[in-house]
């Protein structure tokens, strides 16, 4: 995906269910086109198919299970995501942690299906370890800042620069995103200036009274 990338995780908020999810998608599509930004959205599973077919957006799953198609009740495979129309998936989000073995399975399964993997990490050492698996992106998200009003690029810029350096030493083809507390155009600008390709965010857009205004603020310094 062409940088800068803005990936909106809709999570399971009341504000991202049904029609409200569509409202966010409309805003993301319009702002992405106006700003020349690669706008991505990660809705709940049931919204992947309609969003992929009705909007000009990269549509991600919020999670993928480390299973192949088979007798796995309640699980979602990379193959199922591909058929639904997803273009990629989050892996190992702080709200859905996975083991290294499971992350490796998910990254490889997504590669097989030609889907983009965004693996979440909470520190520099973990980012370096995950880089060995060769995901497309690693998203740096210190859990204590997720959902807050202070972004990681403000509170702890060293974790971003150190992660970029650590990942580059392992593999120079793995790109990075900045997550946790992203709430303004300055946050996005700083994330890019520190060496990442974009941001992963959620509540600042999803819970906003005006998602379009929130997104225009985020791209205002690009």
Phi, psi and omega in degrees: 000141181286132176284152359281149182248132172239114182249116183259115177270113183284345181050217180235034179295151174303327183284357181239023179257136173061235184300326181295326176296321178295323180299319179291320179297318178301313180296317181296318180297315183293313182293321179299318179292317181295322185266352183068034182253145173282104184263128182235151181223138180241089181276180171293160188308317186292345182260356182301309184298307181297324181292322180293327185266347182248348183228150178271073182223154167281125184249120182251151168277152177281345184195152170222140180271152180278059181226151170266164178307131183169202184277076182227084182299132176079005180258162179230123182264163176299324179298318179296321178296319179300313182294325179290341178110003179297149176256355178179187180207147166287151177222137174064037175299152183301337178266004180206063185294148179228160177284163178302319180299318179292321178298316179300317178299315182295316180298316181293320179295319178295321176299316180301322181272004181059042176251150182277132179256132174238103184263127183274144181223152182247356179200175186294314183298318179295321179300316179297317180295319180291329180300329179301329182284346176072041174291167176288318181224149165242129179255120181274116183221089172301120189299332182291345181258351183294131179081002182267185183259356179248125183278157177299327181293339176266314187283325186210065181299335181296328180294331178285307182297320180292324178292317177303313181296316181295318180292318181298329179291332180272309180211129181269002179259358177270125180263165185233149172238153176254133179230174175086109174074017180290118187219005182205168175298326179294323176300315181293315180300317180295319179302318179290318181296333180276359172110005178264170185264358181162200186226153171244126183214172182213276195299328182301328178265312187298320184266004179288144175295329180230089182302325180295316179297321178296319179291322179294326174297318182296328182261006189294337182252015180269000000 
